[in-house]
Structures are given as C-alpha cells and as structure tokens.
C-alpha cells in the first residue's frame, strides 16, 4: 500500500491544467498513480475530500467509460457534477470559447472536456483560472494513458523498463502512450501502415523527450517488431468523427491482433485496448476475451487515475481544501469596496 509520501509530488499539480501527458513530469506521474492505487484500495478516507466542489463536463463526443468514470468518481469524493452535452452544438459556436470558460469558472472548480479540436481545450485553459482536463481530443487522451499506466503497474510491469507495443492506427491514444513511455524512460514500438503513422510533429516532440530520459520510441510497419513486448495495445481503426475508409481498413488488416500476433510478442504479453472494441477488426474474440487481456482492468482504472488527478489539481490530496481562488476585479468588472 502506498504511503502519503509516495504521492507528495502530486501536490505540485494544484491549479494546473492537464491537456497532454507531457504536462506531467515522471515524478508527478508516479505520485498520481500511487494515489490512484490508494483510492482503489479504499475510498473512505477521501469521501468528503471534494465536498462543495463542482465539476462541469463538456462533451462533444459520445462516451461510456469517460462519462461514467468521471461522474461517479467525482461523486465518490463528495463533489457534484454537471454534464453539458455538446454533441449537436460544438463548443465555441454559440459564444466564443473564452466567454464560455469565463462564465463556467464562476460556478465550478474544474472543467473536463471531450472535444474534436485540441485548440478548444487550449482556448479554455488560456482563459480560465480553474483547471481544464482533457477527456479526449483528436491528438491526446492523457487520462486514458494514466489508467493504462496504472494497469501495467498492477500487473507487475514497471513503466521505467516496460516494452509497450502498439498495432494499428497512430491515433490520439497512441500519441499519449508514446508521451507516457518517453517521460518514464521505457520502450515503445509503434507498428502502423506507412500512411497511418502518428502525427510527425508530435512524434518529433516525443523523440526529444525520449532523448533526455533514455527512452526508446520506434516506428515500424512489420508486426515482427513487437517481439518481446510486455503488452500489446490496439484501438479502433476508425476514430470518432472520421468517416469509414475502406482503403484504411484494408491497410490495417494485417495488424489485427490475433493469437498469432500475441505469440510474436511472447507468452507473458498482456493485451490492452481502451474500448470500445470492434471485434473481428482490430482484435479477435480469442484475444480480447482471453486470459492475457486486461481491458476491463483498464476501464476500471479510468475512475481511480482520474480521481487521483482531480484531487491533485484541486489541492485536496490530504482532504484539506484551499479556499476558492479570489476574484480578480480587474478581469471581472467587479469594483472592490473599501473595508
């Protein structure tokens, strides 16, 4: 069981926004994961940690795991939650993102947003005095990566020495996992068709991180490159908001995770997927339902990792909440009355 000192580094996160895994240091990631394990073991010491705190959720995309884990998780910590469905009205259409954020910050303590455009998150962060948490954008899914990291550690795989293999489309989840592995100093092999590799600009930034930490991030197109991996990870080939593309699916067929692919990784490799899964496409039933699959551990750990992050961002790790940030009269138009 982690001790309080194990997650003391997370106190430095108070008031910050987390839009990418790269917004966190290695020590902060370790501290958040230690706190997540503590929560998973027993929520009772933290049941009032977020009393009188409010979370607003802004979702442009449908969700099962993200919405339920954030809503139930925040309430388990004593807070209240408001969900705003933006599936039919993207954020920034009815009123500017900056105006929207400046209103929300007067009522709530943290915003969790699931959006199509990463720039929407940047706009909220740049115009709000409260933390913004990325619950998925087209280029990042940091909360998923933290839950995946917790799952790997639970299964005895050290982040600093792990070999994580990715097969499929080089999407947002892939990029966040690459950031995580680069920060922690591990090894990641990303196997994609040549036309579906992760964003080159972001890969360059991740390689710069890896150069500082000693991590190894390798891109390949042959599944043989995953030999010796501790875990094999895949995701849907067509992401939300994308149209079905027969050419893309045809290119990815050779990377479908089958028992034969798992044999290449080795007898101890775990199988990972952030879900929802398209069975028969990126993975077959024999793998996702097999004894080496940890997909439902990943799903459960979403709540614990997210709660640990929220406690840190709200300065509530020890249950002693700081006072609400004072209103800045120069920004609000409020005239201060002399005492």
N, C-alpha and C positions, 0 to 999 in steps of 0.2 A: 504493500500500500504506500503510495507517495506521501511524503511529509510536506507540511506547509512550505518549507524552504525549497522544495523541489519546483514549486511554481511561483516563486517570488519574482522571477524575471518578468512574469506577465504583468506585474503592476505598472511597468513602463508603457503599457498599451493604453492606459486610461486616456479617453478623449480622442483617440486616433480613429481613422477610417481604414478599413481593410478592403481594398479593391482587387489586389493580387496577392498571391503567396509571397511575392518579393517585397511586400510591405512589412514582412516579418523577418527577424533575424533567426539564426539557428537556435539560440538560447530561448528566444520567445516562443518558437515552435515547440521546443521541448517542454517549456513551462505550461503552455496551453494544453498539450497532450497529457501532462501529469495531472493537471486539474480535471481534464475530461475523464481520466480513469478514476479519480476520486469521486466525481459526481456519479459515474456509472455504478460505483460500489454502494453509494448511499447518498441520496439527495437530501435527507432530513436536515443536516446542518445548514443547508443553503435554502431552505424552503421559503424564507422571508427575505432573502438577500436582495431581491428586486421589488420588494413591496413599494407601492406608489410609483413605480417606474412604468413607462409606457413604450411599447414597440409598435411602429407603423410598418406594415408590409406593403410594398408596391410591386405588383406582379403584372408584367406584360405577356408572360408566357404561362401556359398551364403547368401544374405541378401536383405531385402527390407527396413524395418524400420531403421536399424542401418546405412546402407549406405546413404540413402536419408536424414535422420535427421542430420548426421554429415556433409555431403556435403553442403546441403542448409543452415544449421545452421552456419557453419563457414563463408560462403559467406555473410550471412546476417550481420555478424560482420566486413565485409570488407576484409577478408582474401582470400587466394587462396588455392585450393585443388588439389592434385594429387592422383589418385586411382591406385593401383597396384594389379592386380588380381593374386592371388597365388593358385587358386583352383586346377590347374593342376601341380603346382610346389611348394611344401611346402617350407616355409622359412627355410634356412639352408642347402638346398640340393645343390644348385648351388655354394654357397660360405658360409663360416661359418657365423652364426648369428652375431658374434661380428664384423666381417668385414663389413657386410651389414649395421649394425647400424652405424658404424663409418663413412661410406660414407653418409648415409642419414642425419646425424646430421650436415653435412657441408652445406646442401641445405635447410633444413626445420627447423621449430621451435618446432614441436610436431609430434609424431607418434601415430596413432590409429591403433591397430592391433586386428584382429579377427582370432583366431588360434585354432588348435586342442589341442596342448600341452601347458599347462601353463608355462612350462620351457622355451618355446620360448620367452615369454614375459619377464621372469626373465633374460634371456640372453641379450635381447635388453636393458632392464633397467640397467643392470650391466656394459654395455659397451657403453652407450650413455650419453652425457651431457645434453640432452634435455628430456622433459617429455615423458613418454610412458603411454598410456591409454589403458586399457583392454576393448575391444569391444566385448568380449566373449572368454572364454576358457572352457575347459572341467570341470573346478572346480569353475568358478566365472563369474558373469555378473554384475559388480558393477554399470555400467551406467543404466542398467535396474532397479536395486534396487533404485537408486536415483530418477528415473522417477516415480516409484511406490510410493515412499515416498511423492513426490510432489502431486501425485494424491490423496493419502489418506488425506493429509493436506487440499487440496482443498475441499474435501468432509466432512470436519469437524471432521476428526479422528486424534486425537493427537498421535504422534508417541510414546510419553512417557507413554501413557496409553492404547494404542490400543491392541486388541487381533486379531492377524492375523492367519488365518487357512490355511494350505496347504494340498491339497489332490493329491496324485499321486506318481510320481517317485521322489526320493530325489536327484534331479539333481543340476546343477550349479546355476540356478535361485533360487532354494530353499535355497542353501547354502548362497548365497549373501543376501537374505532376512533374513535368520537367523542371519547373522552378523549384519545387519542393526538394527533389533529388539533388539539384545543383547546389542549393543552400546547405543541405545536410551533408554533402560530400560523398554521396553514393554513386551508383551507376545506373544509367537508364538506356535501354536500346529501343528505339522507335522505328518500327517496321511499317512502312506505308508505300503505296504505289507512288511513283515519281511525281505525278500530278496532284497528289493529295497530302503533301508534307505539311508540317506546321508552318505558320507564318515565319518567313525568313528573317524579318526584322526582329521579331521576338526571340527566335532561336539564337540570333546573334547576341542579344542581351543576356540570354540564359547561358550561353557559352562563356561569356565574360565572367559571370558569377562562378561557373564551374572552374574556370582558370584560377580563381582566387581560393577556392575551397578544396581543390584536388578532385572534384567530381568528374565523372566521365559521362558525357551525353553523346550518343552515337545514333546517326540516322542510317537506315538500311532499307532494302527492298526485298530481302530474302529471309523467310522465316527461320532459316538455319542460324541466323544471328542471335536468336533468343536462347541458345543452348546454355544451360546452367543458371537460368533465371530463377530467382526466389518466388516471383509472382508474374503471372501473365494477365494483362489487363486489356480489355477491349470495350467498345462503346458502339452505340447505334451508328450506322454508316451515313444516315441522312439526319442531320440535326434539325431541331425545331426551327421553323421559319424557312427552311430550304425546301425546294421542290424535288420530287423524285427524279433521279437521273439514272437511266438505265446504264449509261456508259460508266458512271462512277461505281455502281453496284457490280458491274461486270469486272471492273479493275480490282475490286476488293475481295472478290470471291475466294481467291487463293489464300486470303488471310483469315478466313472463317476459323474460329477456334474449335477444333475437333480433338478427340482423344489423340490423334496422331500428332497434332501440333503440341499438345501438352507433353507428349513423350519426348519431343525435342528439348523442351525446357528441362525436363528431368523429373524423377519420381516424387520429389518433395515440393514441386512448384504449386503455389496456390493459384486459384482462378479468381479474378476480380472483374467487376462490372458495376458501373454506377447506377444502372437501371433507369428507365425501362429497357428490357431486352427484347430484341426481335429474334425470337428463337427460329433457328433454321437459316438465319442470315449471318450475323457476326459471331454467333455461338450456337452450338447444338445442345439439345437437352441433356445428353450424356455428360457434358462438361458442367453446365450451369447447375444441374441437379446432382452432380457427383460429389464424392467425399472431400475433394480438394477445393470446392467452391466456398468462398467466404462472402458472397454477395449480400446476404442478409445481415451479416455482422457489419458490413459497410453501411447498410441502410440504417441499422440501429444506431451506429456510432455517429451518424449525422447529428442527432439531437445532442449527444454529450459533447462533441467537439464544438458545436455551435454555441452551446450554453457556456462552455468554458471561455470561449472567445468573448461572448457578450458580458460575462462577469468581469473580465479583464478590461474591456472597453469602457464599462460603466463604473470602474473603480470599486467593485463590490466583492472582490475575492474573499475578504475577511468578514463580509456581511455588514461592514460599516460604510454606509453610502456617503459620498461627499455631497455637499449642498449643490443645488442646481446652478449651472453657470449664470453669473449675474447678467442682466440685460444690458447691452451696450447701447446707451441712449443715443449715441451719435449715429448708429445704424438703424435704430428703430423709429426715430422721430419722437420718442418719449422725452419730455422735458423733466429733468430731475428737480424735485422740490427741496430747497434747503432745509436742513434739520432745524 
